[in-house]
């Protein structure tokens, strides 16, 4: 018997539909999202935290949008950054963590806060911590046919 989404998430339904309207990504286009991030943080900080080359090599909003529209893992990485660094929302539950950022349900009481203060030093600490954790667990991630360290 196939499961139904409302069997899993009964408290999140409103008239048989899930309410995504509290999610800051709801109705936000990728170009506007990137414009907000670049205006606030700049391409250098985005590259330092996300390690996505479209923010390093001849960066522009247009070329980044084009790349992110074609690359799901990178787009989701940017959307997570937007939610939890720029909008500074609290961490999500393990069930919501498994969902793509645009499908996450933000509880009614949670509202965006001031953007997180970010620095190149903090970005380096985060990358070192992630590299150490990945090495301890011997994990790598696979994107398409390519294999990357879990950074």
BELHU-V36584 format. One record per pair of residues at least 6 apart in sequence whose ideal C-beta (glycine too) atoms are under 6 Angstrom apart, sorted by the first residue. I is the first residue (numbers start at 1). J is the second residue. D is the distance in whole Angstrom. If there is no record, write none. Layout:
i=<I	I>
j=<J	J>
d=<D	D>
//
This chain:
i=<6	12	12	20	22	23	23	24	24	25	25	30	30	31	33	34	34	35	37	40	43	43	45	46	47	47	48	48	49	50	50	51	52	54	54	68	68	73	76	76	79	80	83	83	85	86	87	88	88	89	96	127	130	131	134	134	139	140	140	140	141	141>
j=<13	18	105	26	106	104	106	87	112	79	102	65	68	65	82	61	64	61	86	115	55	59	118	55	55	56	120	123	123	77	81	151	74	64	67	74	75	143	100	101	101	101	89	101	116	115	112	113	116	110	104	151	151	151	149	150	150	147	149	150	148	150>
d=<5	5	5	5	4	6	5	5	6	6	5	5	6	5	6	5	6	6	6	6	5	4	5	4	4	4	5	4	5	6	6	6	5	5	4	6	4	5	6	6	4	5	5	6	5	5	4	4	5	6	5	6	5	6	6	4	5	5	6	6	5	5>
//
